[in-house]
Amino acid sequence: MTKKHYNSKKLIFLFIIIFISTNEIFANQAYFDISDQEIEIQTNFKGKEVIIFGLTEPGLETILTIKGPDEYKKLQKKEKIFGIWINNNKIIYRNLPSIFFIASSSEINQILNEEIINNNSLYFDPMISNLMTQRNFNFNNGNNSKIWKNNLINIKKKTNFYKEYEIKIVDNKLFQTRIFFPSNTLPGNYLINIFQVKDKKIISKKNKNIIIKKSGIGNKIFNFAQNSPGTYGIVCILFAVFSGLIAATIFRRL
């Protein structure tokens, strides 16, 4: 038995013991927990797998989303004008989650209607549609919003920042899924939402947070860049100039 499978069974067993010992019925409640509520990014960080598990009941479907932190995203499209390729058309998205993970016990469009999915931004396309804030051109048949949304989603999927996972149901009482944060995950706060669904209606919603932060010297540099961007920029320029002078001196002596 691998260490991964052992830890998974250990978490499920612990959860069952807690559930039995408290002798409570969590009717229609999306009660859940996570294996890691805080992740540290160190110099050798290669990504992190997080296990999310919780209670369910027969007849209920479960949906999980993880989003965060928000970012400013600009997409541009090159066009050939007078023989020169330039970035002409652009769309700007604000408050776009840098990461958006989705997990569900069944296909989302089979357990919820389109209106509920759109209103709760439970899938990539409706979420992005609500965040498009600015563009410098008019849509037409050959250059419409769907094409731009699909391009953005494909870019995010290729970097594993937008991804779909499966929720496994154990004995109609427990649910579990494994989420992987890539090595280039941004530090920040990640919101986990758990929805429980019955008869195509959301009957329960709970949320928790995962904090991802840099540690060691990387954390100090990151905080300095965030808190004092102007000073950080000047320091970087001075460091580049100083490094260039040292390199020129060394090569001159050689």
C-alpha positions in Angstrom: 0.0 0.0 0.0 1.4 3.4 -1.0 1.8 6.3 1.4 -0.8 8.2 -0.5 -3.4 5.5 -0.2 -2.5 5.0 3.4 -3.0 8.6 4.3 -6.4 8.7 2.4 -7.7 5.6 4.3 -6.4 7.1 7.5 -8.3 10.4 6.9 -11.5 8.5 6.1 -11.2 6.3 9.1 -10.6 9.3 11.4 -13.6 11.0 9.9 -15.9 8.0 10.5 -14.7 7.8 14.2 -15.5 11.5 14.7 -18.9 11.1 13.1 -19.9 8.0 15.2 -18.5 9.4 18.4 -20.5 12.7 18.2 -23.6 10.7 17.3 -25.0 13.6 15.3 -27.0 13.6 12.1 -25.7 16.3 9.7 -28.9 16.3 7.6 -28.6 18.4 4.5 -25.3 19.8 5.7 -22.2 20.2 3.6 -19.8 19.3 6.4 -16.2 18.9 5.2 -12.5 19.2 6.1 -9.2 19.5 4.3 -5.8 17.8 4.8 -3.8 21.0 4.6 -5.2 24.4 5.5 -1.8 26.1 5.0 0.8 25.4 2.4 4.3 26.9 2.4 6.1 27.6 -0.9 9.8 27.0 -0.5 12.6 27.1 -3.0 12.2 23.4 -3.8 8.4 23.6 -4.0 7.1 21.1 -6.7 3.4 21.5 -6.1 1.1 20.1 -3.4 -1.7 17.6 -3.3 -4.6 18.4 -0.9 -7.3 15.9 0.1 -10.8 17.3 0.7 -13.3 15.0 2.4 -16.6 15.3 4.1 -20.1 13.9 4.9 -22.9 13.3 2.5 -26.2 11.4 2.4 -27.9 9.0 -0.1 -29.6 11.0 -2.9 -27.4 14.0 -2.5 -24.8 15.2 -5.1 -21.8 17.2 -4.1 -20.0 20.0 -6.0 -16.7 21.6 -4.9 -15.0 24.7 -6.3 -11.6 26.3 -5.4 -10.9 29.8 -6.5 -8.3 32.5 -5.9 -6.5 34.8 -5.7 -7.9 37.3 -8.2 -5.8 38.7 -11.0 -5.9 41.3 -13.8 -5.8 39.5 -17.2 -5.4 41.0 -20.7 -5.8 39.0 -23.8 -4.6 40.4 -27.2 -5.0 39.3 -30.7 -2.4 40.0 -33.4 -3.6 41.3 -36.8 -1.6 42.0 -40.0 -1.9 45.7 -40.9 0.0 47.0 -43.9 2.2 43.9 -43.7 3.1 44.3 -40.0 1.7 42.0 -37.3 0.5 44.1 -34.3 -1.6 43.5 -31.2 -4.8 45.2 -32.3 -7.8 43.7 -30.5 -7.7 43.2 -26.7 -10.0 42.2 -23.9 -9.4 42.8 -20.2 -10.7 40.6 -17.4 -10.7 41.9 -13.8 -11.0 39.8 -10.6 -10.3 36.7 -12.6 -9.4 33.8 -10.3 -5.8 32.7 -11.0 -6.9 29.2 -10.1 -10.3 27.6 -10.6 -10.7 23.9 -9.7 -14.0 22.1 -10.0 -14.9 18.7 -8.6 -18.3 17.0 -8.6 -19.9 13.6 -7.9 -21.7 13.7 -11.3 -21.6 16.0 -14.3 -22.6 19.5 -13.2 -25.0 20.1 -16.1 -26.8 16.9 -15.2 -27.4 17.8 -11.5 -28.1 21.5 -11.9 -29.9 23.6 -14.5 -28.0 26.2 -16.5 -29.5 29.2 -14.6 -28.2 28.0 -11.3 -24.8 27.2 -12.7 -24.5 30.6 -14.2 -25.7 32.5 -11.1 -23.2 30.7 -8.9 -20.3 30.7 -11.5 -20.0 27.0 -11.1 -18.2 26.5 -14.4 -15.5 28.1 -16.4 -17.5 29.7 -19.2 -20.2 31.5 -17.1 -17.6 32.7 -14.5 -15.5 34.3 -17.2 -18.5 35.9 -18.9 -19.3 37.8 -15.7 -15.7 39.1 -15.5 -15.2 40.6 -18.9 -14.9 44.3 -18.2 -13.3 46.0 -21.2 -12.6 45.5 -24.9 -11.6 47.8 -27.8 -13.6 46.3 -30.6 -17.1 45.0 -31.5 -17.9 41.3 -31.6 -18.8 39.7 -34.9 -19.4 36.2 -36.3 -15.7 35.6 -36.8 -14.5 37.3 -33.6 -17.1 36.8 -30.8 -17.0 36.4 -27.1 -17.1 32.6 -27.1 -13.8 32.4 -29.1 -12.1 34.7 -26.6 -13.5 32.8 -23.6 -12.4 29.5 -25.0 -8.9 30.8 -25.7 -8.6 32.0 -22.1 -9.9 28.7 -20.7 -7.5 26.7 -22.9 -4.5 28.8 -21.7 -5.5 28.2 -18.1 -6.1 24.5 -18.6 -2.7 24.0 -20.2 -1.0 25.4 -17.1 -3.2 23.3 -14.9 -4.7 26.4 -13.3 -8.2 25.5 -14.4 -9.0 21.9 -14.0 -11.9 19.5 -13.3 -11.7 16.7 -10.7 -13.9 13.9 -9.6 -15.5 13.5 -6.2 -15.6 9.9 -5.0 -18.5 8.8 -2.8 -17.7 6.1 -0.1 -20.6 4.0 1.2 -23.1 6.8 0.4 -21.8 8.5 3.6 -18.5 10.2 2.8 -17.1 12.1 -0.2 -13.4 12.6 -1.1 -11.4 14.3 -3.8 -7.7 15.1 -4.4 -6.7 18.5 -5.7 -3.2 19.4 -6.9 -1.8 22.9 -6.7 1.0 23.4 -9.4 4.5 24.4 -8.5 3.9 28.0 -9.9 0.8 28.6 -7.8 0.5 32.2 -6.6 0.6 32.9 -2.9 -2.6 34.0 -1.4 -6.0 33.0 -0.1 -7.9 30.2 -1.9 -11.7 29.9 -1.1 -13.2 26.4 -1.1 -16.9 26.1 -1.5 -18.9 22.9 -1.1 -22.4 22.6 -2.5 -24.8 19.8 -1.8 -27.5 19.3 -4.4 -30.9 17.5 -4.4 -33.5 17.5 -7.2 -31.4 20.1 -9.1 -31.4 22.6 -6.2 -28.6 23.7 -4.0 -29.7 22.8 -0.4 -26.5 23.5 1.4 -23.3 25.5 1.0 -20.2 25.7 3.2 -16.8 27.2 2.7 -13.3 27.2 4.1 -9.9 28.7 3.1 -6.5 27.4 2.2 -3.6 29.8 2.7 -0.6 29.4 0.4 2.4 31.5 1.3 6.1 31.8 0.6 8.5 30.9 3.3 12.1 31.9 4.1 13.9 34.5 2.0 11.4 34.1 -0.8 8.6 35.2 1.5 10.6 38.3 2.6 11.2 39.3 -1.1 7.6 38.7 -2.0 6.3 40.8 0.8 8.8 43.5 0.0 7.7 43.6 -3.6 4.0 43.6 -2.7 4.2 46.2 0.0 6.8 48.6 -1.6 6.7 48.0 -5.4 8.4 51.3 -6.2 11.3 50.7 -3.9 11.5 47.1 -5.0 11.8 48.2 -8.7 14.6 50.6 -7.8 16.5 47.9 -5.9 16.2 45.5 -8.9 17.5 48.1 -11.3 20.5 49.0 -9.0 21.2 45.3 -8.5 21.1 44.7 -12.3 23.5 47.7 -12.9 25.8 46.5 -10.1 25.9 42.9 -11.4 26.6 44.3 -14.9 29.6 46.3 -13.6 31.0 43.3 -11.8 30.6 41.1 -14.8 32.3 43.7 -17.1 35.2 44.0 -14.6 35.7 40.3 -14.4 35.7 39.8 -18.2 38.1 42.8 -18.7 40.6 41.2 -16.4 40.3 37.9 -18.2 
